[in-house]
């Protein structure tokens, strides 16, 4: 468990990590907060969410302690959160972790789009084949015609739903007829018995 320093009431805790550079705050406050305190959990979460403990403090130092964010609330300067202006300056100077992360993200995004296009092409080929079988002209679809596709899908769904409903109605009618037949049969039996 973490040691509890004298005079660490809630208010003191809060005050302590709203002063001083983030670097100092990270280490000192984690030690000073009560093990169960909600603030500590929040603090830990916030630190690790963005950068991992050491990286964050190293970055703060790199930026220069004079401009280090005051208090942990602004620790967002390095994470994916809202980017501080400082991050911008650092990017011009050649970028740090954030820059690398952004590049990776961009690459991933491009890859995803490529895969999607591949899938679309395959789908389009399949569509062409079906259209040829139906004897329709092939239509070139640009990327922009998503709306039409969606509309077509919706129509298809509605058609299927309609079909489902009509099937259900037919089934119900059939059941009703069978029930009536059974009823007639019973009545006939009763008549025969009565005679």
N, C-alpha and C positions, 0 to 999 in steps of 0.2 A: 504493500500500500504506500501511497505517497505521504510524505511527512506534512503535517499541518503546521504552518508558521503561526506565531503569535499574531493576534489581531487580524485574522483573516475572516472577518464577517463577510456576508454577501456583498455589502457595499464596497468594503475595502477591495475585495476581489475584483469587483467590476472596475473600480477606479484604477487598480493596478494595471489591468491589461488594457486600459484606455490611454495609458501614458507610455512614454518611452518607445524606442524603436521596436519594430516588430520582432527583431532578432532577440532582444533581451526578453521581450514579453513571452515569446514562445517558451523558452526554457524555464524562466523564473516562474511563470504562472502555472505551468503544468505542475511544477513541484509544489506550488503554494496552495493550489485549490484543494478543497476537500474531495476525497476520493469519490464521494457519491454525487458531488455537486453537478447540477445540470449544466452549469456554465462550463465545467471542465470538459464534459462530453462535447458541448457545442464547439468549444475551442479546438479540441483535438480534431473533431470532424472537419472544421473549417480549414485547419492547417493541412490535413492530409488530403482533403478533397482536391486542393489546388495543386500541391506541388510536392508533397512529401516533406517531412520535417527539415532535413538538412538542406535540401535544395532551396527551400524557401529562405532560410536564413542566409545561405550563401549568396543568394540573389540580392537580398536586401543589402548585404555588405557590398556587393559588386556595384550596386547603383550608387553607393556612397551614403554614409549614415545620415548626412545632413538632409538628404532627400528621402530617407527611408520613410515608409508610410508611418503615420502616427497611429499607434493602436492597431489592434488586430482587425478591427472592422474594415479597414481599408486594405487588408491583406490581398484583396481581389486583384491588386495591380498585376500580380503574376498569375493568374489562373486562367481558366477559360472564361471567367466571369466577364464583367464589363472591363474592357482593357483600359488601363490608366494611360495617361500621356507618356508616362515614363517608359512604358512598354514600347511605345512608338519610337521614342528616342533610341532605345536599345536596339530596335530593329534596324534603324538606319546605321547604327554602329556595327552591324553585322549579325545581329540576332542571337538569341540564346535558345533556351529550351522551347519557348513559345513558338519561335520561328520554325524550329524543326518539326514541332507537332503540327503546325499549320501545313507545312509541306506534305507531311504524311497524310493528313486529312484530305488534302487536295487530291493526292494520288489515289487514295481510296475512292474518293467521289468519282474521279474519272473512270476508274476501273469498273465501278458499279454501273456507270452510264454505258460503258462499252458493252458490258454483259447484257444490260437491258436491251441495247440496240440489237445485239446478236439474237436475243430471244424474239424481239419484234420481227426481225427479218425472217426467222424460222417460221414464226406464226403467219407472216405475210405469205410465205411460200405455200404454207398449208392452205391458207385462204384462197390463194390463186388457183390451187388445184381444185378445191371445192367449187370455185366459181366457174372454172372451165367445164367441170362436169355439169354444172347447171346451165352452161352455155351463156354465162354473162360475160360482158367485157371486163377485162382486168382493169382495176382502177389503181392509179399510183396514189398512195396515201403519203402525204408529207407528215412531218412531225406535228404539224399544227392541227391535224384533224382529230384530236382526241375527242372533241365534243361529239362528232358523228359516231365514233366508236361507242361512246358511252350510250348515246341514244339508241344505237342498234342493239346494244346489250339489253337495255331496258325493255325495248320492244320484244326481244326474244323472251326475256323473263316473263313479260306480261302474257305473251302467247302461251308459254308453258303453264303459267298460272291459270289462264283461261281454260287450257286443255284440262288441267287438273280439276277445275271446278265442274266442267261439263262431265268429266268422267264420274265425279262424285255424284252429280245429279242423276246420271244414268244408273249408277249403282243403287242409289236410294230408290229410284223408280222400280228397278228390278226387285229390290227387297219388298217394296210395297205390293207389287203384283204377286210375289210368292206368298206373302202373308195373306193376301186376299184369297188366293187359290186354296191355301191351307184352310182358311176360314170356311170357304165354300164346301170343301171336302168334309169338314166336321159337320156342317149344317146338313149335308146330304145324309151323312151317317145317322145323325139324330132323327131326321125324317124317316129314314128306313127303319130305325129302331122303334119309332113311335107307331108306324104302321104295323 
